[in-house]
Amino acid sequence: MRKSLIALVLATPFFGALTASPAFAHPHVWVVVKAEAILGDDGKVLAIRHHWTFDDMYSAFVTANLGKDGQPPTSEELQPVAQTNVESLKEFDYFTFSKLAGKKVVYGAPRDYSMSYDAKEQIATLHFTLPLARPAETKKAFSFSVYDPSYFVAFGFDKGDAAHIEGGPKGCSISVNRPNALDEKDQARLNQAMSENFSPGEDFALRMSDRAIIACP
């Protein structure tokens, strides 16, 4: 039995590990992604800084036992949750996928992780920096996508302020390519997966994912 992404994406010491069949795969959690690509002076990609904002229901789940006297959880209370999250994500390649010259880009261990909570909107956001194992060239464009191959968690870049570049030489840019709208056949496939509670397949999750593209002169 594969550990469910409820445990792996937002596992907490208060809830412990949950289990679920890998077939249970239509989205149960929704995540809005913002990201900064951290570049060196030579234009190579050094790391991706992630900000993942979870839907209100899941945010309520992860913060249920936090906060005192009706107050929202503090950054100190959320820190162990953030640590558990990033440590759990390794098994799933941090849901961050890139290729360079046809080869998979390897990411190292996350650092600078934390979690914040917006009391007004009642949503939690996980922040962490994901360094590349080796700096990646951008002269022929470097891209990365954030998605769950099982489609249990639906990731999507923010519709507005989605991605930025930090550092790098003048002229470097980042853009987000959105997936094409589903055709009739794919929509039927997704509807069936949702009604019967099974995965539409990894290829589907990839085609549904947004892709951030970084290029330097």
C-alpha positions in Angstrom: 0.0 0.0 0.0 1.4 3.3 -1.0 1.4 6.0 1.7 -1.3 8.5 0.7 -0.3 12.0 -0.3 -2.4 13.3 2.5 0.4 11.9 4.7 3.2 12.8 2.4 2.3 16.2 1.2 1.1 17.6 4.5 1.8 14.9 7.1 1.9 16.2 10.6 3.0 14.7 13.9 -0.5 15.2 15.2 -2.2 13.0 12.5 0.4 10.4 11.7 0.6 8.4 8.5 -2.4 7.5 6.5 -2.6 4.8 3.9 -4.6 4.5 0.7 -4.6 2.6 -2.5 -2.6 4.1 -5.4 -5.7 3.8 -7.5 -7.4 6.5 -5.6 -6.1 9.3 -7.7 -8.6 12.0 -8.9 -7.7 15.2 -7.1 -8.4 15.3 -3.3 -6.1 18.3 -2.6 -5.6 21.4 -4.6 -2.4 23.4 -4.5 -1.6 26.9 -6.0 2.1 27.2 -6.9 4.3 30.2 -7.0 8.0 29.9 -7.6 11.3 31.8 -8.0 14.1 30.4 -10.1 17.4 31.2 -8.4 20.1 31.8 -11.0 23.9 32.3 -10.7 25.8 35.2 -12.2 26.5 32.9 -15.2 22.7 32.3 -15.8 22.7 28.7 -14.6 19.7 27.6 -12.5 20.9 26.9 -8.9 17.6 26.2 -7.2 13.8 26.6 -7.3 12.1 28.4 -4.4 8.6 27.0 -4.0 5.5 28.5 -2.3 2.6 26.0 -2.3 -0.7 27.3 -1.0 -3.2 24.6 -0.1 -7.0 24.7 -0.4 -9.0 25.8 2.6 -10.2 22.4 3.6 -6.8 20.9 3.6 -5.4 23.9 5.4 -8.0 23.4 8.1 -6.8 19.8 8.3 -3.2 20.6 8.8 -3.7 23.4 11.3 -6.5 21.7 13.3 -4.5 21.2 16.5 -2.4 24.3 16.2 -2.9 27.8 17.7 -3.8 28.8 21.2 -6.9 30.3 22.7 -8.5 30.6 19.3 -5.5 32.4 17.7 -4.1 31.3 14.3 -1.0 29.1 14.4 2.4 30.8 14.7 5.4 30.2 12.5 7.0 28.4 15.4 4.1 26.0 15.7 4.1 25.4 12.0 7.8 24.7 11.6 7.6 21.0 12.6 4.8 20.6 10.0 7.0 22.2 7.4 9.9 19.9 8.3 7.7 16.8 8.0 6.4 17.9 4.7 9.7 18.5 3.0 11.2 15.3 4.4 8.2 13.3 3.1 8.3 14.7 -0.4 11.6 13.1 -1.3 9.9 9.8 -2.3 8.0 11.7 -4.9 10.9 13.8 -6.3 9.3 16.8 -4.6 6.7 16.8 -7.4 9.1 19.0 -9.3 10.2 17.6 -12.7 12.7 18.9 -15.2 14.7 17.6 -18.2 17.8 19.0 -19.7 19.1 17.7 -23.0 16.6 14.9 -22.7 18.0 13.8 -19.2 16.2 14.1 -15.9 17.3 16.9 -13.7 18.2 15.7 -10.2 17.3 17.9 -7.2 19.0 17.9 -3.8 17.6 18.0 -0.3 15.3 21.0 0.4 16.4 23.8 2.6 15.0 27.0 4.1 11.6 25.4 4.7 8.8 27.0 6.6 5.0 27.3 6.6 2.8 30.4 6.9 -0.9 30.8 7.6 -3.2 33.5 6.3 -5.8 33.9 9.0 -8.1 36.0 6.9 -8.3 33.5 4.0 -7.7 30.5 6.3 -5.1 28.9 4.1 -1.7 27.5 4.7 1.4 27.9 2.5 4.5 25.7 2.4 7.8 27.4 1.5 11.0 25.6 0.6 14.1 26.0 -1.5 14.9 23.0 -3.8 18.5 23.1 -5.0 19.6 21.4 -8.2 22.2 18.7 -7.7 24.2 20.4 -10.5 23.6 23.9 -11.9 21.6 23.8 -15.1 22.2 25.7 -18.3 19.5 28.1 -19.6 20.9 29.2 -22.9 18.6 26.6 -24.6 15.8 27.1 -22.1 15.4 25.2 -18.9 11.9 24.2 -17.8 10.2 22.7 -14.8 6.7 21.4 -14.0 5.1 20.8 -10.6 2.6 17.9 -10.7 1.5 14.7 -9.0 1.8 11.7 -11.4 -1.1 10.0 -9.7 -3.3 13.1 -9.9 -4.2 12.7 -6.3 -3.0 16.3 -5.7 -3.9 18.9 -8.4 -1.0 21.4 -8.7 -1.4 24.6 -10.7 0.7 27.8 -11.0 -1.0 30.9 -9.8 -3.1 32.6 -12.4 -1.4 35.9 -11.8 1.9 36.4 -10.1 3.2 32.8 -10.7 6.9 32.9 -11.3 10.0 35.1 -11.0 13.7 35.0 -11.4 16.2 35.9 -8.6 19.7 36.7 -9.7 21.2 35.9 -13.1 22.5 38.2 -15.8 20.4 40.8 -17.5 18.0 39.5 -20.1 17.0 36.3 -18.4 13.3 35.6 -18.4 10.7 33.2 -17.0 7.3 32.4 -18.4 4.6 29.9 -17.7 3.0 27.7 -20.4 -0.5 26.6 -19.6 -1.9 23.2 -20.8 -4.4 23.1 -23.6 -8.0 22.7 -22.8 -9.2 19.1 -22.6 -10.6 17.6 -25.7 -13.8 15.6 -25.6 -12.0 12.3 -25.2 -9.8 13.4 -22.4 -12.6 15.1 -20.6 -14.5 11.8 -20.7 -11.5 10.0 -19.4 -11.2 12.4 -16.5 -14.9 12.2 -15.7 -14.7 8.4 -15.6 -11.6 8.5 -13.4 -13.4 10.9 -10.9 -16.6 8.9 -10.9 -14.9 5.5 -10.4 -12.1 6.9 -8.2 -9.1 5.7 -10.2 -6.0 7.4 -11.8 -6.3 8.8 -15.3 -2.6 8.0 -15.7 0.7 9.7 -15.3 0.7 11.0 -19.0 -2.6 12.7 -18.2 -1.1 14.5 -15.1 1.9 15.6 -17.2 -0.3 17.0 -20.0 -2.5 18.8 -17.4 0.5 20.5 -15.8 1.8 24.0 -16.2 5.4 24.4 -17.3 7.7 27.3 -16.2 10.4 28.1 -18.8 13.6 29.9 -18.1 15.9 31.4 -20.8 19.0 33.5 -20.7 20.8 35.2 -23.6 
